Amino acid sequence: MRWSKRKQPIGPPMTLADMRALGVRALTCRVLLGVTLAATISWPASGDPLLTYAEWELLPERLRMLYMSSAFNILIYWSPNQNTRKSHHYYKCVSDARMTSSQLAQNVKDYASGRPELGRSVADRVLLQYLCTLCGPIPD
């Protein structure tokens, strides 16, 4: 048990029920914070937050998973144009496939493996192309 300066317990760790009560956005913020911390420790020297697919592929497996998971969350929850139909379509597709973050990263890697022209594309764009292929067109 951890103690504050006042020698009072901080409290138990969050349970899954606590996280559900806070909602998906709170959990997403925690994931993004973790990714940010991990990225600052081992980010490429260029400092560019957008990696090409070739740069992304060179990252350790755990960082590849964190990067794709963050890119997916940003696409779903913080899309600049707030296109909710598109966001909902991709979210439902990945959820229905019961795909984990590591599976998503591996699937993107498998998708791009036979497409050498994607090596210079931004990794986020490769994710979007994979989702378009996986999920099909957005229904009207």
Contact map, one row per residue, 1 for C-alpha under 8 A:
11100000111100000000000000000000000000000000000000000000000000000000000000000000000000000000000000000000000000000000000000000000000000000000
11110000110000000000000000000000000000000000000000000000000000000000000000000000000000000000000000000000000000000000000000000000000000000000
11111111110000000000000000000000000000000000000000000000000000000000000000000000000000000000000000000000000000000000000000000000000000000000
01111111110000000000000000000000000000000000000000000000000000000000000000000000000000000000000000000000000000000000000000000000000000000000
00111111000000000000000000000000000000000000000000000000000000000000000000000000000000000000000000000000000000000000000000000000000000000000
00111111000000000000000000000000000000000000000000000000000000000000000000000000000000000000000000000000000000000000000000000000000000000000
00111111100000000000000000000000000000000000000000000000000000000000000000000000000000000000000000000000000000000000000000000000000000000000
00111111110000000000000000000000000000000000000000000000000000000000000000000000000000000000000000000000000000000000000000000000000000000000
11110011111000000000000000000000000000000000000000000000000000000000000000000000000000000000000000000000000000000000000000000000000000000000
11110001111100000000000000000000000000000000000000000000000000000000000000000000000000000000000000000000000000000000000000000000000000000000
10000000111110000000000000000000000000000000000000000000000000000000000000000000000000000000000000000000000000000000000000000000000000000000
10000000011111000000000000000000000000000000000000000000000000000000000000000000000000000000000000000000000000000000000000000000000000000000
00000000001111100000000000000000000000000000000000000000000000000000000000000000000000000000000000000000000000000000000000000000000000000000
00000000000111110110000000000000000000000000000000000000000000000000000000000000000000000000000000000000000000000000000000000000000000000000
00000000000011111110000000000000000000000000000000000000000000000000000000000000000000000000000000000000000000000000000000000000000000000000
00000000000001111111000000000000000000000000000000000000000000000000000000000000000000000000000000000000000000000000000000000000000000000000
00000000000000111111100000000000000000000000000000000000000000000000000000000000000000000000000000000000000000000000000000000000000000000000
00000000000001111111110000000000000000000000000000000000000000000000000000000000000000000000000000000000000000000000000000000000000000000000
00000000000001111111111101100000000000000000000000000000000000000000000000000000000000000000000000000000000000000000000000000000000000000000
00000000000000011111111100000000000000000000000000000000000000000000000000000000000000000000000000000000000000000000000000000000000000000000
00000000000000001111111000000000000000000000000000000000000000000000000000000000000000000000000000000000000000000000000000000000000000000000
00000000000000000111111111100000000000000000000000000000000000000000000000000000000000000000000000000000000000000000000000000000000000000000
00000000000000000011111111100000000000000000000000000000000000000000000000000000000000000000000000000000000000000000000000000000000000000000
00000000000000000011011111110000000000000000000000000000000000000000000000000000000000000000000000000000000000000000000000000000000000000000
00000000000000000000011111111000000000000000000000000000000000000000000000001000000000000000000000000000000000000000000000000000000000000000
00000000000000000010011111111100000000000000000000000000000000000000000000000000000000000000000000000000000000000000000000000000000000000000
00000000000000000010011111111110000000000000000000000000000000000000000000000000000000000000000000000000000000000000000000000000000000000000
00000000000000000000000111111111000000000000000000000000000000000000000010000000000000000000000000000000000000000000000000000000000000000000
00000000000000000000000011111111100000000000000000000000000000000000000000000000000000000000000000000000000000000000000000000000000000000000
00000000000000000000000001111111110000000000000000000000000000000000000000000000000000000000000000000000000000000000000000000000000000000000
00000000000000000000000000111111111000000000000000000000000000000000010000000000000000000000000000000000000000000000000000000000000000000000
00000000000000000000000000011111111100000000000000000000000000000000010000000000000000000000000000000000000000000000000000000000000000000000
00000000000000000000000000001111111110000000000000000000000000000000000000000000000000000000000000000000000000000000000000000000000000000000
00000000000000000000000000000111111111000000000000000000000000000000000000000000000000000000000000000000000000000000000000000000000000000000
00000000000000000000000000000011111111100000000000000000000000000110010000000000000000000000000000000000000000000000000000000000000000000000
00000000000000000000000000000001111111110000000000000000000000000000000000000000000000000000000000000000000000000000000000000000000000000000
00000000000000000000000000000000111111111000000000000000000000000000000000000000000000000000000000000000000000000000000000000000000000000000
00000000000000000000000000000000011111111100000000000000000000100000000000000000000000000000000000000000000000000000000000000000000000000000
00000000000000000000000000000000001111111110000000000000000000100000000000000000000000000000000000000000000000000000000000000000000000000000
00000000000000000000000000000000000111111110000000000000000000000000000000000000000000000000000000000000000000000000000000000000000000000000
00000000000000000000000000000000000011111110000000000000000000000000000000000000000000000000000000000000000000000000000000000000000000000000
00000000000000000000000000000000000001111111000000000000000000000000000000000000000000000000000000000000000000000000000000000000000000000000
00000000000000000000000000000000000000111111101000000000000000000000000000000000000000000000000000000000000000000000000000000000000000000000
00000000000000000000000000000000000000000111111100000000000000000000000000000000000000000000000000000000000000000000000000000000000000000000
00000000000000000000000000000000000000000011111000000000000000000000000000000000000000000000000000000000000000000000000000000000000000000000
00000000000000000000000000000000000000000001111100000000000000000000000000000000000000000000000000000000000000000000000000000000000000000000
00000000000000000000000000000000000000000011111110000000000000000000000000000000000000000000000000000000000000000000000000000000000000000000
00000000000000000000000000000000000000000001011111100000000000000000000000000000000000000000000000000000000000000000000000000000000000000000
00000000000000000000000000000000000000000000001111100000000000000000000000000000000000000000000000000000000000000000000000000000000000000000
00000000000000000000000000000000000000000000000111110000000000000000000000000000000000000000000000000000000000000000000001110000000000000000
00000000000000000000000000000000000000000000000111111111000000000000000000000000000000000000000000000000000000000000000001100000000000000000
00000000000000000000000000000000000000000000000001111111000000000000000000000000000000000000000000000000000000000000001111100000000000000000
00000000000000000000000000000000000000000000000000111111100000000000000000000000000000000000000000000000000000000000011111100100000000000000
00000000000000000000000000000000000000000000000000111111110000000000000000000000000000000000000000000000000000000000001100100000000000000000
00000000000000000000000000000000000000000000000000111111111000000000000000000000000000000000000000000000000000000000000000000000000000000000
00000000000000000000000000000000000000000000000000111111111000010000000000000000000000000000000000000000000000000000000000100000000000000000
00000000000000000000000000000000000000000000000000001111111000010000000000000000000000000000000000000000000010000000000000000000000000000000
00000000000000000000000000000000000000000000000000000111111100000000000000000000000000000000000000000000000000000000000000000000000000000000
00000000000000000000000000000000000000000000000000000011111110110000000000000000000000000000000000000000000000000000000000000000000000000000
00000000000000000000000000000000000000000000000000000000011111110000000000000000000000000000000000000000000000000000000000000000000000000000
00000000000000000000000000000000000000000000000000000000001111111000000000000000000000000000000000000000000000000000000000000000000000000000
00000000000000000000000000000000000000000000000000000000000111111100000000000000000000000000000000000100000000000000000000000000000000000000
00000000000000000000000000000000000001100000000000000000001111111110000000000000000000000000000000000000000000000000000000000000000000000000
00000000000000000000000000000000000000000000000000000001101111111111000000000000000000000000000000000000100000000000000000000000000000000000
00000000000000000000000000000000000000000000000000000000000011111111100000000000000000000000000000001101110000000000000000000000000000000000
00000000000000000000000000000000001000000000000000000000000001111111110000000000000000000000000000001000000000000000000000000000000000000000
00000000000000000000000000000000001000000000000000000000000000111111111000000000000000000000000000000000000000000000000000000000000000000000
00000000000000000000000000000000000000000000000000000000000000011111111100000000000000000000000000001001100000000000000000010010000000000000
00000000000000000000000000000000000000000000000000000000000000001111111110000000000000000000000000001001100000000000000000000000000000000000
00000000000000000000000000000011001000000000000000000000000000000111111111000000000000000000000000000000000000000000000000000000000000000000
00000000000000000000000000000000000000000000000000000000000000000011111111100000000000000000000000000000000000000000000000010010000000000000
00000000000000000000000000000000000000000000000000000000000000000001111111110000000000000000000000000000000000000000000000000010000000000000
00000000000000000000000000010000000000000000000000000000000000000000111111111100000000000000000000000000000000000000000000000000000000000000
00000000000000000000000000000000000000000000000000000000000000000000011111111110000000000000000000000000000000000000000000000000000000000000
00000000000000000000000000000000000000000000000000000000000000000000001111111110000000100000000000000000000000000000000000000000000000000000
00000000000000000000000000000000000000000000000000000000000000000000000111111110000000110110000000000000000000000000000000000000000000000000
00000000000000000000000010000000000000000000000000000000000000000000000011111110000000100000000000000000000000000000000000000000000000000000
00000000000000000000000000000000000000000000000000000000000000000000000011111111010000000000000000000000000000000000000000000000000000000000
00000000000000000000000000000000000000000000000000000000000000000000000001111111111000100000000000000000000000000000000000000000000000000000
00000000000000000000000000000000000000000000000000000000000000000000000000000111110000000000000000000000000000000000000000000000000000000000
00000000000000000000000000000000000000000000000000000000000000000000000000000011111000000000000000000000000000000000000000000000000000000000
00000000000000000000000000000000000000000000000000000000000000000000000000000111111100000000000000000000000000000000000000000000000000000000
00000000000000000000000000000000000000000000000000000000000000000000000000000010111111100000000000000000000000000000000000000000000000000000
00000000000000000000000000000000000000000000000000000000000000000000000000000000011111110000000000000000000000000000000000000000000000000000
00000000000000000000000000000000000000000000000000000000000000000000000000000000001111111000000000000000000000000000000000000000000000000100
00000000000000000000000000000000000000000000000000000000000000000000000000000000001111111100000000000000000000000000000000000000000000000100
00000000000000000000000000000000000000000000000000000000000000000000000000111010001111111110000000000000000000000000000000000000000000000000
00000000000000000000000000000000000000000000000000000000000000000000000000010000000111111111000000000000000000000000000000000000000000000000
00000000000000000000000000000000000000000000000000000000000000000000000000000000000011111111100000000000000000000000000000000000000000100100
00000000000000000000000000000000000000000000000000000000000000000000000000010000000001111111110000000000000000000000000000000000001000100000
00000000000000000000000000000000000000000000000000000000000000000000000000010000000000111111111000000000000000000000000000000000000000000000
00000000000000000000000000000000000000000000000000000000000000000000000000000000000000011111111100000000000000000000000000000000000000000000
00000000000000000000000000000000000000000000000000000000000000000000000000000000000000001111111110000000000000000000000000000000000001100000
00000000000000000000000000000000000000000000000000000000000000000000000000000000000000000111111111100000000000000000000000000000000000000000
00000000000000000000000000000000000000000000000000000000000000000000000000000000000000000011111111100000000000000000000000000000000000000000
00000000000000000000000000000000000000000000000000000000000000000000000000000000000000000001111111100000000000000000000000000000000000000000
00000000000000000000000000000000000000000000000000000000000000000000000000000000000000000000111111100000000000000000000000000000000000000000
00000000000000000000000000000000000000000000000000000000000000000000000000000000000000000000011111110000000000000000000000000000000000000000
00000000000000000000000000000000000000000000000000000000000000000000000000000000000000000000011111111011000000000000000000000000000000000000
00000000000000000000000000000000000000000000000000000000000000000000000000000000000000000000000001111111000000000000000000000000000000000000
00000000000000000000000000000000000000000000000000000000000000001101100000000000000000000000000000111111100000000000000000000000000000000000
00000000000000000000000000000000000000000000000000000000000001001000000000000000000000000000000000011111110000000000000000000000000000000000
00000000000000000000000000000000000000000000000000000000000000000000000000000000000000000000000000111111111000000000000000000000000000000000
00000000000000000000000000000000000000000000000000000000000000001001100000000000000000000000000000111111111100000000000000000000000000000000
00000000000000000000000000000000000000000000000000000000000000011001100000000000000000000000000000001111111110000000000000000000000000000000
00000000000000000000000000000000000000000000000000000000000000001000000000000000000000000000000000000111111111000000000000000000000000000000
00000000000000000000000000000000000000000000000000000000000000000000000000000000000000000000000000000011111111100000000000000000000000000000
00000000000000000000000000000000000000000000000000000000000000000000000000000000000000000000000000000001111111110000000000000110010000000000
00000000000000000000000000000000000000000000000000000000100000000000000000000000000000000000000000000000111111111000000000000000000000000000
00000000000000000000000000000000000000000000000000000000000000000000000000000000000000000000000000000000011111111100000000000000000000000000
00000000000000000000000000000000000000000000000000000000000000000000000000000000000000000000000000000000001111111110000000000000010000000000
00000000000000000000000000000000000000000000000000000000000000000000000000000000000000000000000000000000000111111111010000000100000000000000
00000000000000000000000000000000000000000000000000000000000000000000000000000000000000000000000000000000000011111111000000000000000000000000
00000000000000000000000000000000000000000000000000000000000000000000000000000000000000000000000000000000000001111111000000000000000000000000
00000000000000000000000000000000000000000000000000000000000000000000000000000000000000000000000000000000000000111111111000000000000000000000
00000000000000000000000000000000000000000000000000000000000000000000000000000000000000000000000000000000000000011111111000000000000000000000
00000000000000000000000000000000000000000000000000000000000000000000000000000000000000000000000000000000000000000011111110000000000000000000
00000000000000000000000000000000000000000000000000001000000000000000000000000000000000000000000000000000000000010011111110000100000000000000
00000000000000000000000000000000000000000000000000011100000000000000000000000000000000000000000000000000000000000011111110000000000000000000
00000000000000000000000000000000000000000000000000011100000000000000000000000000000000000000000000000000000000000000111111000000000000000000
00000000000000000000000000000000000000000000000000011000000000000000000000000000000000000000000000000000000000000000111111101100000000000000
00000000000000000000000000000000000000000000000001111000000000000000000000000000000000000000000000000000000000000000000111111100000000000000
00000000000000000000000000000000000000000000000001111101000000000000000000000000000000000000000000000000000000000000000011111110000000000000
00000000000000000000000000000000000000000000000001000000000000000001001000000000000000000000000000000000000000000000000001111111000000000000
00000000000000000000000000000000000000000000000000000000000000000000000000000000000000000000000000000000000000000000000011111111100000000000
00000000000000000000000000000000000000000000000000001000000000000000000000000000000000000000000000000000000100010000010011111111110000000000
00000000000000000000000000000000000000000000000000000000000000000001001100000000000000000000000000000000000100000000000000111111111000000000
00000000000000000000000000000000000000000000000000000000000000000000000000000000000000000000000000000000000000000000000000011111111100000000
00000000000000000000000000000000000000000000000000000000000000000000000000000000000000000000000000000000000000000000000000001111111110000000
00000000000000000000000000000000000000000000000000000000000000000000000000000000000000000000000000000000000100100000000000000111111111000000
00000000000000000000000000000000000000000000000000000000000000000000000000000000000000000100000000000000000000000000000000000011111111110000
00000000000000000000000000000000000000000000000000000000000000000000000000000000000000000000000000000000000000000000000000000001111111111000
00000000000000000000000000000000000000000000000000000000000000000000000000000000000000000000000000000000000000000000000000000000111111110000
00000000000000000000000000000000000000000000000000000000000000000000000000000000000000000000100000000000000000000000000000000000011111110000
00000000000000000000000000000000000000000000000000000000000000000000000000000000000000001100100000000000000000000000000000000000001111111000
00000000000000000000000000000000000000000000000000000000000000000000000000000000000000000000000000000000000000000000000000000000001111111100
00000000000000000000000000000000000000000000000000000000000000000000000000000000000000000000000000000000000000000000000000000000000100111110
00000000000000000000000000000000000000000000000000000000000000000000000000000000000011001000000000000000000000000000000000000000000000011111
00000000000000000000000000000000000000000000000000000000000000000000000000000000000000000000000000000000000000000000000000000000000000001111
00000000000000000000000000000000000000000000000000000000000000000000000000000000000000000000000000000000000000000000000000000000000000000111
